[in-house]
C-alpha cells in the first residue's frame, strides 16, 4: 500500500442574482486500494443551494418582526406619557405666570422645583430619542429646547423675578412642540382652556409631584406630628400668610407660629409666635388657617374652635354633631386626628367619622362664619384604613401607606355626584408618616407635615371634562 498526494483543481460555481463564478483550488489527500483504484474526497466550499443562508434570513426576519412589535408598543406608551407631560407643562406654564405676578419673592428653592420638573420631561424625551425614529426631528428639537430651558433657569436664578418672562416664553414654545408631537402620533385631545389657580376649570387630580423639602419645623426633631400651610385668602393688609403648628407629645398643640412671607419662613425671620391657654389646646393635626383665622379641634371634645390670629382671641366654639373624637376613628398611623379640617376653592370643610357611619368617612361643608353644618355626605370608605385626606373642588381624596417611603391616593368621593371611586396615584414621601395634609387652591400645592419636616407637593389635573 502506498499513499499518493494528488493536486486537484476544483471549479465551484454558485450562481445567485448578485454573485459570479468563483475558482477555488485545494490539496486533497487520497489513497489506492488493493485493486489499484484511487480514492479521494472532494469538499465544495458551499452547497449548491444556500439552505443555511435561507434559514438565517428566516431567523433574522422573525427577530426583526419582534423588534418592530416592541417599538410599536413603546410608541404607544410614549404617546400616553406625552399626554401626561403636556398637562405638566400646562401647569408649569401657569405656575411661572403666577410667580411673575405674585408679591412673594421667590428663592432658589422655587427654581430648583422648576428644574426638577424639566429634568423629568427631559428624561422622557431622551428615552424617545433612543427608541423612536422621528423623521420630522421633533423629538430632537424637544430635547434641545429642554436643555436650553435648564440653562435659562440657571441664569435666571441670578436675577430678579421679573426675568421669569424669558423662561415662560421657553415653556410656551416647548408646550407647542409637545402638542405637535402628540398630533403626529394620532392622539386626539381637544384644546382646553388654561387652568386658572383658585378656580375649578379643570378635571380630577391626575398626578402628584416629587416631595419638595422646605425645612424642619421650628421646634425641632422631637415634634414629629403637626401641620403647616399657607392661608389661601389672607385678609389685607396681609399679602401672604404661612403658618406652622407642631404638636407636643404627638397630640396637643399649645404654640403656633406665622410668617408674613415665604422668604421669612425659609430664613426664620420675623416670626410671630402665639400660645394657647391650657384650657384651649388643639388636639390632632387637623388644623387649618383661612382668612386670618385658625380652625382646630378643641382637646377632648368634638368642638371646633375658631381663633383670630391677629389677636389670638377666641372667635367661636361650636360642636360638630355626632363626630367621634379622642382617637376613636383617626387615620391609620396618625393618631388623634379624628376631626380633620380642610379648605378648598369653595371654603371650609370637616372630614371625620361618626358611630352612625360605623367609622366610614363623613364630609361636612361648614359655614366659615358660624361653623354650622350646611350639608353632609357619608362615604363608603372606612376612615382608619386611610392615612390622611384632603379636598379639591368638592372632591375628597384619601391616601394610604404603601411602604415607609411611598404613599398612594387610592380613593375619591365627589360631593357633586355622590359617587366614590377607587383610584391609584402613587407618590413618594421623605419620612414614614403624613400628619397634616392641607391643600391650597391659589397654588395647587399640598402642604404636608411629614414626621416633623415641612413638605410641599404640586398637583396636576386632567383638563376639564376629560377625566379618565
TORLUMTI-65937 format. One line per 2 residues: number of its first residue (from 1); for each residue y, z negated, x negated of N, C-alpha, C. Coordinates in pm, whole numbers, always signed. Each point is the difference from the previous one (the first is absolute). Layout:
<kenus>
NUM = Y/Z/X/Y/Z/X/Y/Z/X; ...
</kenus>
This chain:
<kenus>
1 = -118/+0/-85/+118/+0/+85/+122/+0/-88; +99/+68/+43/+125/-1/-76/+116/+4/+99
3 = +113/-38/-48/+121/-5/+87/+96/+108/-42; +49/+71/+98/+97/+107/-28/+134/-37/+61
5 = +100/+37/-72/+136/-24/+49/+61/+132/+38; +25/+16/+128/+52/+127/+50/+147/-13/+32
7 = +70/+101/-42/+142/+8/+36/+16/+96/+115; +37/-47/+113/+6/+81/+122/+144/+7/+47
9 = +43/+118/+29/+136/+21/+54/-11/+3/+153; +70/-95/+62/-8/-13/+147/+126/+55/+64
11 = -18/+71/+106/+113/+50/+77/-3/-67/+137; +107/-76/+29/+7/-73/+129/+125/+43/+73
13 = -19/+55/+114/+120/+43/+76/+0/-69/+137; +100/-84/+19/+15/-68/+130/+127/+55/+62
15 = -20/+81/+100/+114/+71/+58/+54/-81/+118; +131/-29/-3/+71/-59/+114/+124/+83/+23
17 = +81/-39/+99/+122/+76/+28/+105/-18/-107; -18/-100/-88/+103/-29/-98/-55/-4/-142
19 = -129/+37/-25/-60/-9/-133/-53/+138/-41; -8/+23/-128/-59/+123/-56/-125/-36/-77
21 = -71/+104/-48/-125/-24/-73/+26/-74/-128; -97/-85/-38/+11/-77/-124/-128/+16/-80
23 = +13/+3/-133/-117/+16/-88/-22/-128/-76; -124/-52/+8/-31/-127/-62/-117/+19/-95
25 = +11/-44/-123/-108/+10/-98/-52/-138/-32; -135/-11/-32/-56/-130/-34/-129/+13/-76
27 = -41/-106/-70/-127/-7/-72/-104/-65/+90; -117/+68/+11/-106/-51/+86/-127/-19/-82
29 = -62/-117/+7/-126/-26/-73/-117/+53/+81; -97/+68/-69/-117/+56/+68/-129/-36/-73
31 = -113/+41/+59/-131/-27/-61/-96/+115/+32; -109/+14/-79/-99/+106/+21/-133/-65/+36
33 = -58/+43/+113/-127/-60/+42/-115/+62/-79; -123/-49/+15/-116/+54/-77/-24/+148/+20
35 = +45/+54/+110/-21/+142/+26/+111/+86/-58; +94/-61/-70/+105/+77/-63/+120/+29/+89
37 = +2/-66/+118/+115/+20/+88/+111/-99/-36; +122/+53/+3/+118/-84/-33/+56/-61/+130
39 = +22/-132/-4/+55/-71/+117/+135/-61/-37; +97/+21/+88/+132/-64/-20/+65/-30/+135
41 = +95/-92/-4/+72/-38/+122/+147/+40/-13; +51/+67/+98/+140/+45/-1/+76/-77/+108
43 = +111/-63/-36/+84/-76/+96/+132/+74/+21; +28/+28/+125/+129/+64/+32/+109/-107/+8
45 = +121/+37/-38/+110/-99/+5/+30/-49/+141; -4/+84/+102/+33/-34/+138/-104/+61/+91
47 = -28/-58/+115/-87/+65/+96/+67/+125/+56; -80/+87/+53/+55/+123/+54/+98/-28/+112
49 = -38/-95/+92/+93/-42/+106/+45/-144/-28; +132/-26/-10/+50/-133/-41/-12/-104/+110
51 = -120/-45/+30/-24/-96/+107/+72/-132/-28; -6/-45/-128/+62/-129/-32/+149/+3/+24
53 = +62/+113/-26/+144/+9/+23/+33/-4/+150; -83/+64/+80/+21/-5/+144/-13/-142/+50
55 = -97/-74/-50/-17/-140/+41/+121/-83/-39; +52/+26/-121/+120/-73/-43/+118/+30/+91
57 = +14/+128/+39/+109/+36/+90/-15/-67/+136; -124/-10/+48/-22/-68/+128/+39/-147/-8
59 = -38/-65/-110/+37/-142/-17/+151/-16/-12; +62/+93/-75/+145/-6/-16/+70/+21/+133
61 = -51/+91/+81/+58/+25/+132/-9/-123/+89; -115/-66/-3/-17/-122/+80/+95/-109/-45
63 = +16/-11/-135/+91/-101/-55/+144/+28/+40; +39/+127/-7/+137/+36/+38/+24/-25/+149
65 = -98/+28/+84/+14/-26/+144/+24/-148/+27; -77/-85/-71/+18/-145/+16/+138/-43/-48
67 = +45/+59/-112/+132/-34/-53/+110/+39/+97; -10/+120/+57/+100/+46/+97/+2/-93/+121
69 = -119/-42/+45/-6/-91/+115/+70/-132/-31; -24/-52/-123/+66/-126/-38/+152/+18/-4
71 = +46/+113/-52/+144/+24/-9/+63/+12/+138; -74/+62/+94/+52/+11/+136/+16/-138/+63
73 = -98/-88/-27/+8/-137/+52/+121/-71/-61; +22/+21/-132/+115/-63/-67/+130/+49/+62
75 = +8/+129/+30/+123/+55/+60/+27/-67/+134; -106/-19/+80/+17/-67/+128/+46/-144/-18
77 = -58/-70/-99/+40/-138/-25/+146/-8/-44; +39/+90/-91/+138/-3/-49/+99/+41/+109
79 = -42/+89/+89/+89/+37/+110/+29/-122/+87; -106/-81/+23/+19/-122/+77/+91/-98/-72
81 = -20/-14/-135/+84/-91/-77/+145/+47/-3; +19/+132/-2/+137/+52/-2/+78/-44/+123
83 = -70/-4/+116/+67/-43/+122/+48/-144/-13; -84/-86/-59/+38/-140/-19/+116/-10/-97
85 = -6/+76/-112/+106/-7/-98/+130/+59/+51; -9/+93/+95/+124/+52/+59/+69/-111/+77
87 = -80/-81/+73/+58/-115/+70/+60/-98/-99; -68/-21/-115/+54/-89/-103/+135/+51/-49
89 = +9/+131/-21/+125/+56/-50/+111/-13/+103; -35/+13/+128/+101/-16/+103/+52/-143/+2
91 = -90/-97/-11/+43/-140/-6/+82/-26/-125; -43/+58/-114/+72/-20/-125/+140/+57/+7
93 = +14/+118/+61/+131/+63/+12/+97/-90/+74; -45/-56/+112/+92/-81/+80/+20/-139/-59
95 = -96/-48/-79/+25/-125/-71/+110/+17/-102; +0/+115/-69/+105/+25/-98/+135/+14/+69
97 = +2/+67/+117/+125/+11/+73/+52/-137/+42; -95/-87/+39/+40/-135/+36/+59/-73/-120
99 = -58/+21/-118/+51/-63/-122/+143/+46/-29; +29/+127/+31/+135/+50/-25/+105/-71/+86
101 = -41/-25/+126/+97/-52/+96/+0/-151/+11; -103/-65/-53/-12/-145/+13/+102/-70/-90
103 = +48/-112/+49/+96/-76/-79/-68/-79/-109; -134/-13/+8/-72/-79/-99/-11/+79/-130
105 = +22/-64/-111/-16/+65/-131/-148/+4/-35; -44/+113/-52/-142/+16/-32/-24/-11/-149
107 = -111/-65/-31/-30/-32/-138/-115/+87/-52; -42/-32/-121/-108/+74/-64/-129/-7/+82
109 = -21/-108/+73/-122/-15/+79/-10/+107/+107; +115/+31/+65/-1/+103/+103/-38/+136/-57
111 = +54/+32/-116/-31/+129/-60/-145/+5/-47; -55/-113/-43/-140/-2/-41/-91/+35/+118
113 = +38/-48/+119/-79/+31/+118/+6/+149/+32; +118/+60/-13/+13/+144/+21/-87/+77/-100
115 = +4/-43/-125/-78/+70/-103/-150/-14/+25; -42/-115/+54/-142/-20/+30/-47/+100/+104
117 = +79/+19/+106/-40/+94/+104/-3/+143/-52; +96/+34/-85/+2/+135/-56/-122/+21/-89
119 = -38/-104/-77/-119/+14/-85/-126/+22/+84; -6/-63/+117/-115/+20/+87/-8/+145/+47
121 = +115/+57/+36/-1/+140/+43/-26/+93/-117; +48/-37/-117/-26/+81/-119/-149/+4/-31
123 = -67/-113/+24/-144/-4/-22/-72/+97/+91; +45/+8/+126/-62/+94/+93/+19/+144/-46
125 = +122/+36/-41/+24/+138/-41/-78/+34/-126; -17/-96/-91/-79/+26/-120/-145/+30/+35
127 = -53/-74/+97/-137/+25/+44/-11/+139/+62; +101/+36/+77/-2/+131/+64/+8/+111/-104
129 = +81/-20/-103/+11/+100/-107/-135/+20/-69; -74/-110/-13/-127/+7/-74/-113/+61/+83
131 = +16/+0/+133/-112/+42/+83/+29/+117/+91; +126/+32/+23/+35/+106/+96/+78/+110/-70
133 = -48/+123/+9/+72/+114/-57/+106/+45/+99; +123/-19/-32/+110/+32/+91/+70/+126/-50
135 = -23/+112/+67/+54/+127/-48/+150/+5/+6; +60/-81/+87/+146/+3/+12/+69/-97/-94
137 = -76/-76/-74/+57/-93/-97/+74/-117/+61; -22/-30/+127/+75/-106/+66/-38/-137/-54
139 = -129/-21/-27/-43/-130/-52/+62/-25/-137; +6/+105/-82/+60/-14/-132/+148/-37/+11
141 = +70/+65/+93/+141/-32/+22/+16/-143/+47; -88/-42/+90/+6/-137/+53/-17/-102/-111
143 = -95/+23/-89/-22/-90/-112/+122/-9/-90; +61/+115/-27/+120/+2/-85/+114/-78/+64
145 = +18/+20/+133/+108/-70/+69/-20/-151/-2; -126/-44/+13/-28/-143/-4/+36/-59/-137
147 = -34/+72/-106/+35/-47/-133/+152/-7/-18; +70/+102/+50/+146/+0/-9/+59/-116/+80
149 = -64/-30/+113/+47/-109/+83/-13/-134/-70; -111/-20/-69/-22/-123/-75/+106/-17/-108
151 = +31/+108/-71/+104/-5/-103/+136/-31/+61; +26/+58/+119/+128/-25/+64/+17/-145/+39
153 = -110/-61/+50/+7/-141/+40/+24/-88/-124; -65/+34/-109/+20/-77/-123/+147/+2/-42
155 = +62/+117/+9/+142/+11/-34/+86/-72/+103; -43/+10/+128/+78/-60/+107/+13/-151/-14
157 = -102/-65/-53/+4/-146/-13/+116/-47/-89; +52/+88/-83/+105/-39/-92/+139/+10/+63
159 = +6/+53/+122/+129/+19/+63/+6/-76/+131; +112/+14/+73/+13/-74/+125/-75/+69/+111
161 = -10/-68/+116/-88/+47/+106/+46/+131/+63; +127/+36/-13/+47/+126/+58/-70/+121/-60
163 = -51/-14/-120/-71/+112/-63/-136/+24/+62; -38/-80/+99/-126/+25/+71/+4/+135/+71
165 = +120/+56/+20/+12/+131/+63/-82/+106/-74; +1/-6/-132/-73/+100/-79/-148/-7/+29
167 = -55/-120/+5/-143/-13/+25/-33/+37/+144; +92/-25/+93/-25/+38/+139/-16/+151/+13
169 = +84/+76/-71/-12/+146/+4/-136/+45/-52; -46/-68/-106/-132/+34/-54/-110/-30/+101
171 = +15/-112/+71/-100/-38/+99/-5/+102/+113; +118/+44/+46/+5/+99/+107/-67/+130/-43
173 = +30/+45/-122/-60/+123/-51/-152/-13/-11; -44/-114/-47/-143/-25/-14/-68/-1/+136
175 = +64/-57/+97/-56/-4/+135/-19/+141/+56; +95/+89/-27/-13/+138/+46/-120/+69/-64
177 = -22/-29/-128/-114/+60/-69/-132/-51/+58; -3/-128/+34/-119/-55/+63/-28/+68/+133
179 = +106/+24/+78/-15/+67/+129/-54/+142/-19; +54/+70/-102/-45/+136/-26/-147/+3/-42
181 = -38/-97/-84/-138/-9/-45/-93/-28/+118; +48/-79/+91/-82/-32/+117/-18/+123/+88
183 = +104/+82/+15/-10/+122/+79/-103/+95/-60; -2/+8/-131/-93/+91/-68/-144/-37/+34
185 = -26/-128/+17/-136/-44/+31/-26/-10/+150; +84/+72/+76/-19/+13/+145/-5/-134/+72
187 = +82/-92/-47/+9/-129/+68/+116/+6/+97; -27/-17/+127/+105/+7/+100/+49/-140/+32
189 = +129/-22/-24/+60/-131/+29/+143/+25/+47; +29/-12/+129/+132/+35/+51/+109/-83/-66
191 = +115/+61/-15/+114/-67/-63/+40/-122/+82; +18/-112/-69/+33/-124/+67/+139/-46/-43
193 = +69/-72/+89/+130/-54/-39/-17/-104/-109; +100/-18/-86/-11/-99/-107/-13/-141/+55
195 = -75/-82/-72/-17/-140/+41/+130/-75/-25; +46/-71/+100/+124/-77/-10/-38/-147/-6
197 = +43/-67/-106/-32/-141/-15/+64/-81/+112; -76/-97/+47/+49/-84/+108/-27/+57/+138
199 = -57/+121/+8/-32/+62/+128/-151/+19/+9; -44/+51/+115/-143/+25/+21/-27/+149/+20
201 = +76/+86/-68/-22/+144/+13/-108/+47/-97; -110/-73/-2/-114/+34/-85/-127/-47/+69
203 = -114/+37/-57/-128/-41/+57/-47/-133/-55; -131/-16/-3/-60/-124/-47/+3/-8/-153
205 = -30/-117/-51/-9/-18/-146/-114/+87/-52; +30/+79/-105/-101/+90/-57/-50/-48/-136
207 = +85/-75/-72/-40/-43/-134/+88/-116/-43; -44/-66/-106/+76/-112/-56/-2/+14/-152
209 = +113/-28/-62/+15/+25/-144/-72/-104/-85; +11/+21/-131/-47/-101/-96/+88/-126/+14
211 = -54/-118/-32/+83/-121/+5/+108/+3/-108; +118/-46/+36/+112/-4/-94/+41/-146/-19
213 = -25/-54/-117/+26/-141/-28/+149/-20/-29; +64/-82/+81/+142/-29/-21/+17/-118/-96
215 = -63/-112/+32/+7/-118/-86/-87/-111/+58; -13/-108/-75/-63/-122/+50/+102/-75/+84
217 = -48/-70/+104/+94/-75/+83/+75/-105/-84; +116/-39/+46/+89/-81/-82/-53/-141/-28
219 = -101/-47/+78/-49/-135/-20/-123/-7/-91; -56/+118/-37/-104/+1/-101/-141/+27/+52
221 = -95/-2/-95/-139/+37/+27/-68/-90/+104; +40/-125/+6/-67/-94/+89/+19/+35/+148
223 = +105/+76/+31/+32/+33/+139/-63/+135/+37; -131/-3/+22/-73/+125/+24/+17/+54/+141
225 = +31/-85/+96/+21/+44/+138/+148/+5/+30; +37/+88/+94/+140/+11/+36/+30/+138/+57
227 = +129/+31/+8/+43/+130/+50/+133/+36/-65; +33/+129/+8/+131/+45/-48/+32/+132/+70
229 = +125/+45/-14/+35/+125/+64/+147/+31/-10; +39/+102/+79/+139/+44/+8/+40/+4/+147
231 = +110/-64/+33/+48/+2/+138/+33/+144/+38; -66/+56/+103/+24/+140/+35/+136/+25/+66
233 = +66/-107/+46/+128/+17/+69/+92/-117/-29; +43/-16/-127/+90/-111/-32/+134/+15/+73
235 = +54/-112/+42/+126/+1/+74/+116/+4/-99; +98/+92/+17/+117/+4/-90/+69/-136/-5
237 = +60/-36/-112/+28/+86/-116/-117/+19/-97; -116/-56/+31/-115/+20/-89/-42/+148/+3
239 = -18/+57/-119/-44/+139/-10/-150/+10/-26; -54/-102/-60/-144/-6/-25/-40/-146/-5
241 = -126/-27/+33/-47/-139/+3/-149/-4/-32; -31/-58/-117/-139/-17/-42/-34/-148/+1
243 = -123/-34/+34/-37/-140/+14/-140/-27/-52; -24/-124/-39/-131/-48/-44/-28/-134/+67
245 = -128/-21/+37/-38/-126/+63/-138/-43/-48; -11/-58/-120/-129/-50/-50/-45/-123/+79
247 = -132/-19/+12/-54/-115/+72/-52/-105/-97; +34/-125/+25/-59/-109/-76/-138/-33/+54
249 = -98/-21/-88/-139/-29/+39/-61/+109/+86; +56/+120/-5/-54/+112/+76/+18/-11/+149
251 = +80/-98/+47/+12/-21/+144/+145/-10/+49; +81/-85/-64/+135/-26/+50/+107/+64/-85
253 = +106/+48/+66/+116/+52/-70/+117/-97/+22; +49/-57/-113/+113/-92/+11/+128/+58/-60
255 = -13/+95/-92/+117/+67/-59/-12/+150/+19; +111/+67/+22/+2/+146/-4/+126/+44/-75
257 = -3/+121/-49/+109/+51/-84/+40/+139/+48; +130/+31/-13/+48/+133/+34/+89/+55/-112
259 = +3/+135/-8/+84/+72/-96/+80/+106/+74; +118/+30/-51/+86/+100/+63/-25/+142/-45
261 = -89/+20/-98/-32/+135/-44/-135/-1/-72; -57/+118/-15/-127/+11/-70/+17/-30/-148
263 = +113/+43/-57/+26/-29/-140/+7/-151/-25; +63/-72/+90/+8/-146/-15/-139/-63/+4
265 = -84/+52/+89/-136/-53/+8/-76/+25/-130; +13/+121/-55/-71/+33/-123/+43/-88/-116
267 = +130/-32/-4/+57/-75/-112/+15/-149/+30; -50/-43/+117/+14/-141/+42/+147/-42/+0
269 = +88/+89/+42/+144/-27/+0/+48/-36/+141; +98/-91/+5/+68/-36/+124/-95/-35/+115
271 = -103/-79/-25/-90/-38/+110/+66/-103/+91; -43/-2/+124/+41/-104/+94/-127/-67/+50
273 = -15/-128/-33/-120/-75/+37/+29/-92/+118; -96/-8/+90/+15/-85/+118/-126/-85/+17
275 = +20/-121/+47/-111/-92/+23/-11/-32/+148; -124/+0/+48/-26/-39/+138/-33/-148/+2
277 = +47/-69/+100/-27/-143/+10/-148/-28/+23; -41/-123/-23/-142/-36/+10/-58/+27/+137
279 = +80/-8/+103/-51/+25/+136/+16/+145/+43; +43/+85/-92/+31/+138/+37/-73/+102/-90
281 = -107/-43/-64/-69/+88/-95/-67/+118/+70; -6/+111/-71/-74/+118/+49/-146/-13/-40
283 = -88/+56/+80/-143/-2/-29/-53/+143/-11; -73/+29/-108/-59/+131/-19/+96/+103/-56
285 = -54/+119/-29/+78/+107/-64/+52/+103/+99; +11/-37/+125/+39/+97/+103/+147/+8/+29
287 = +86/-52/-89/+144/+5/+27/+58/+138/-27; +117/+24/+62/+70/+127/-20/+150/-25/+16
289 = +83/+83/-63/+145/-12/+11/+54/+124/+70; +86/-21/+101/+52/+110/+81/+139/-35/+52
291 = +96/+84/-34/+139/-17/+43/+54/-137/-39; -21/-37/-126/+51/-125/-58/-63/-125/+60
293 = -115/+16/+64/-72/-114/+54/-142/-3/-58; -46/-121/-32/-136/-20/-47/-85/-47/+117
295 = -112/+69/+25/-92/-37/+109/-131/-47/-63; -51/-113/+49/-126/-50/-56/-72/-88/+102
297 = -130/-26/-30/-82/-89/+81/+25/-145/-44; +49/-82/+90/+27/-140/-30/-132/-74/-22
299 = -6/-84/-102/-123/-67/-40/-66/-75/+116; -135/+5/-2/-83/-74/+96/+34/+29/+146
301 = +39/+124/+29/+35/+35/+138/-14/+150/+21; +11/+41/+127/+6/+143/+33/+144/+44/+23
303 = +94/-78/-50/+142/+31/+18/+51/+98/-105; +93/+84/+42/+71/+90/-91/+141/-54/-19
305 = +41/-11/-124/+133/-54/-34/+89/+114/-51; +125/+1/+45/+101/+96/-44/+111/-76/-74
307 = +26/+40/-126/+97/-69/-84/+106/+99/-48; +127/-38/+13/+111/+79/-51/+7/-22/-152
309 = -21/+105/-79/-6/-19/-145/+137/-22/-62; +107/+31/+71/+134/-23/-55/+34/-149/-1
311 = -53/-71/+99/+29/-144/+11/-123/-86/-20; -118/+64/-1/-129/-71/-3/-16/-89/+123
313 = +68/+36/+105/-7/-78/+123/-99/+57/+99; -61/-90/+79/-98/+41/+100/+73/+66/+117
315 = -41/+122/+35/+58/+72/+113/-81/-23/+126; -134/+7/-13/-85/-9/+117/-143/-32/-41
317 = -71/-73/+86/-143/-23/-16/-67/+26/+133; -105/+83/-2/-66/+34/+128/-150/+12/-22
319 = -76/-47/+100/-145/+8/-6/-49/+141/+29; -101/+44/-77/-67/+128/+27/-120/-32/+87
321 = +5/+35/+128/-102/-46/+96/-143/+36/-40; -86/-102/-4/-143/+21/-23/-40/+28/-143
323 = +95/+9/-92/-33/+36/-138/-82/-109/-67; -107/+40/-66/-80/-95/-79/+78/-33/-127
325 = -20/-122/-53/+73/-40/-120/-85/-95/-83; +56/-46/-111/-69/-90/-93/-133/+57/-49
327 = +7/+127/-41/-113/+67/-66/-116/+31/+93; +27/+11/+129/-107/+28/+96/-51/+145/-14
329 = +93/+98/-1/-40/+140/-13/+87/+71/-104; +13/-61/-116/+81/+63/-104/-75/+118/-61
331 = +72/+76/-83/-62/+114/-66/-105/-45/-102; -92/+90/-31/-100/-26/-103/+65/-8/-137
333 = -24/-109/-72/+55/-17/-133/+144/-44/-3; +63/-12/+117/+140/-39/+9/+14/-112/+104
335 = -29/-123/-35/+2/-108/+97/+141/-34/+49; +6/-65/+117/+121/-52/+61/+97/+106/+50
337 = -41/+126/+0/+89/+106/+50/-41/+39/+142; -11/-101/+87/-43/+25/+139/+101/+82/+76
339 = +129/-24/-24/+106/+75/+67/+74/+81/-106; -15/+131/+11/+57/+93/-99/+112/+78/+68
341 = +123/-21/-46/+115/+68/+59/+28/+129/-76; +43/+103/+71/+19/+131/-61/+122/+69/+61
343 = +54/+96/-76/+114/+79/+46/-33/+148/-19; +28/+80/+102/-10/+145/-15/+130/+63/+49
345 = -3/+130/+28/+121/+71/+40/+60/-50/+131; -84/-65/+83/+49/-45/+131/+36/-148/+4
347 = -31/-76/-106/+37/-141/+0/-111/-94/-40; -2/-119/+63/-85/-112/-41/-131/-3/+79
349 = -111/-31/-73/-134/-8/+58/-70/-127/-48; -104/-39/+73/-89/-108/-44/-144/+51/+5
351 = -75/-29/-108/-141/+39/-10/-79/-131/-10; -88/-25/+95/-69/-129/+4/-131/+16/+77
353 = -62/-111/+41/-121/+2/+82/+5/-120/+94; -78/+7/+105/-7/-109/+98/-146/-33/+29
355 = -21/-114/+64/-136/-34/+42/-47/+98/+108; +94/+44/+85/-35/+95/+105/-44/+135/-56
357 = +58/+39/-114/-37/+129/-63/-125/-14/-86; -58/-121/-2/-119/-33/-82/+21/+35/-147
359 = +123/-18/-48/+28/+22/-141/+44/+141/-33; -1/+91/+97/+47/+136/-26/+153/+1/-17
361 = +49/+98/-74/+144/+9/-27/+77/+24/+129; +106/-77/+18/+94/+16/+111/+135/+41/-59
363 = +65/+98/+63/+131/+46/-46/+102/-27/+110; +112/-63/-34/+105/-25/+98/+133/+50/-53
365 = +72/+74/+84/+137/+41/-33/+92/-113/+41; +83/-45/-96/+87/-114/+24/+146/+43/+14
367 = +72/-71/+83/+145/+15/+6/+58/-77/-119; +70/+70/-89/+47/-63/-123/+105/-109/+25
369 = +66/+6/+112/+105/-98/+32/-58/-125/+64; -87/+18/+99/-53/-114/+75/-141/-42/-43
371 = -67/+86/-78/-139/-20/-43/-98/+3/+117; +43/+51/+114/-90/+14/+115/-93/+119/-22
373 = -120/-10/+57/-97/+108/-8/+34/+105/+104; +21/+125/-46/+34/+108/+91/-125/+74/+51
375 = -99/+16/-87/-124/+68/+40/-109/-37/-99; -125/-3/+48/-113/-42/-84/-115/+100/+12
377 = -68/+22/-113/-119/+85/-5/-113/-78/-67; -121/+11/+54/-118/-63/-61/-86/+112/-59
379 = -29/-8/-128/-77/+105/-68/-149/-34/-1; -78/+90/-55/-143/-22/-12/-43/-42/-139
381 = +97/-40/-85/-32/-35/-139/+4/-151/-20; -111/-55/-49/-7/-143/-29/+94/-33/-116
383 = +92/-92/+22/+105/-26/-98/-51/-54/-134; -92/-96/-3/-49/-50/-129/-76/+103/-83
385 = -34/+116/+59/-67/+105/-77/+100/+86/-78; +129/-14/+32/+105/+73/-70/+61/-89/-107
387 = +53/+61/-105/+65/-78/-107/+150/-12/+21; +59/+93/+78/+141/-6/+33/+32/+113/+96
389 = +129/+11/+42/+39/+104/+94/+150/+23/-6; +43/+117/+47/+142/+31/+12/+17/+101/+113
391 = +124/+22/+42/+27/+89/+113/+103/+105/-42; -29/+127/+33/+92/+111/-25/+13/+80/+129
393 = +121/+12/+52/+25/+80/+121/-93/-39/+114; -21/-130/+19/-82/-48/+110/-149/+15/-21
395 = -42/+37/-121/-142/+13/-31/-41/-109/-98; -98/-79/+40/-53/-104/-88/-98/+61/-99
397 = +14/-35/-128/-96/+40/-104/-57/-128/-61; -133/-11/-3/-66/-117/-56/-72/+38/-129
399 = +1/-92/-95/-65/+24/-130/-123/-89/-13; -88/+39/-92/-114/-85/-34/-29/+15/-149
401 = -67/-99/-56/-33/-1/-142/-126/+81/-27; +7/+88/-101/-117/+76/-45/-57/-65/-125
403 = +86/-20/-101/-37/-73/-122/+119/-86/-39; -10/-68/-112/+111/-83/-46/+120/+83/-43
405 = -19/+132/-17/+111/+86/-42/+22/+118/+94; -67/-2/+115/+19/+110/+95/+3/-52/+143
407 = +92/+54/+76/+18/-35/+140/-9/+129/+83; -9/-14/+130/-8/+119/+86/+70/-27/+132
409 = +84/+96/+43/+49/-2/+137/-113/+59/+84; -60/-81/+83/-124/+41/+67/+10/+9/+152
411 = +111/-50/+57/+8/-8/+146/+145/+20/+43; +17/+69/+113/+134/+14/+57/-6/-11/+152
413 = +110/-51/+56/+12/-10/+145/+138/+49/+40; +4/+100/+87/+126/+61/+43/+42/-64/+132
415 = +112/-72/-1/+45/-68/+123/+54/+99/+103; +32/+123/-43/+50/+100/+95/-113/+62/+82
417 = -117/+11/-60/-114/+61/+70/-109/-101/+36; +13/-123/-51/-102/-105/+20/-135/+41/-54
419 = +1/+76/-108/-125/+45/-62/-13/-56/-140; -124/-38/-36/-25/-45/-136/-93/+100/-69
421 = +9/+6/-133/-74/+99/-78/-40/-60/-133; -121/+32/-43/-44/-36/-135/+46/+109/-97
423 = +65/-38/-107/+50/+94/-99/-42/-48/-139; +33/+78/-102/-32/-40/-137/+108/+53/-94
425 = +87/-91/-43/+103/+34/-99/-11/-105/-111; -80/+26/-102/-16/-99/-108/+123/-5/-89
427 = +25/-116/-60/+109/-12/-96/-31/-113/-98; +67/+5/-114/-25/-97/-106/+89/-122/+16
429 = -42/-109/-62/+83/-120/-4/-8/-60/-139; +99/-81/-33/+10/-56/-134/-88/-124/-14
431 = +6/-88/+101/-79/-122/+2/-90/+1/+124; -74/-107/+20/-106/+3/+100/+47/-7/+144
433 = +96/-89/+32/+34/-26/+139/+141/+48/+34; +10/+69/+116/+130/+38/+55/+43/-107/+98
435 = +116/-57/-22/+50/-103/+91/+100/+63/+97; +129/-22/-16/+95/+65/+89/+4/+151/-24
437 = -13/+79/+109/+13/+146/-7/+108/+40/+100; +117/+40/-50/+113/+31/+86/+45/+144/-17
439 = +5/+73/+113/+47/+138/+0/+151/+2/+17; +67/+91/-74/+145/+13/+9/+35/+143/+44
441 = +47/+21/+124/+26/+135/+51/+100/+83/-82; +110/-58/-52/+98/+86/-69/-50/+67/-127
443 = -105/-50/-63/-49/+65/-122/-150/+32/+5; -65/-25/+114/-144/+29/+18/-86/-67/-107
445 = +37/-121/-38/-77/-75/-99/-70/-118/+64; -112/-38/-60/-63/-127/+29/+39/-98/-110
447 = +48/-116/+38/+33/-107/-95/-113/-102/+9; -78/-9/-107/-124/-78/+2/+7/-113/-103
449 = -41/-118/+44/-10/-116/-88/-147/-11/-41; -30/+38/-126/-139/+15/-47/-33/-109/-102
451 = -50/-114/+50/-34/-114/-87/+115/-36/-94; +120/-11/+57/+117/-43/-77/+86/+113/-52
453 = -51/+123/-3/+76/+115/-50/+67/+74/+116; +122/+46/-24/+74/+77/+99/-32/+148/-23
455 = -62/+62/+98/-51/+138/-12/+63/+85/+110; +23/+129/-29/+39/+94/+105/-97/+118/+1
457 = -15/+58/+117/-75/+125/+19/+87/+95/+81; -10/+129/-26/+67/+101/+82/-101/+59/+97
459 = +40/+9/+125/-84/+60/+103/+35/+148/+17; -103/+83/+19/+19/+141/+35/-51/+20/+142
461 = +61/+97/+69/-34/+22/+140/-37/+146/+26; -84/+20/+99/-25/+135/+48/+126/+51/+71
463 = +22/+132/-1/+110/+54/+81/-21/-35/+147; +107/+0/+73/-7/-37/+142/-92/+95/+76
465 = -81/-55/+87/-94/+75/+84/-110/+71/-79; -25/-43/-124/-109/+61/-78/-91/-107/-58
467 = -26/-104/+77/-88/-106/-47/-143/+51/-10; -82/-62/-88/-138/+47/-17/-83/-23/+127
</kenus>
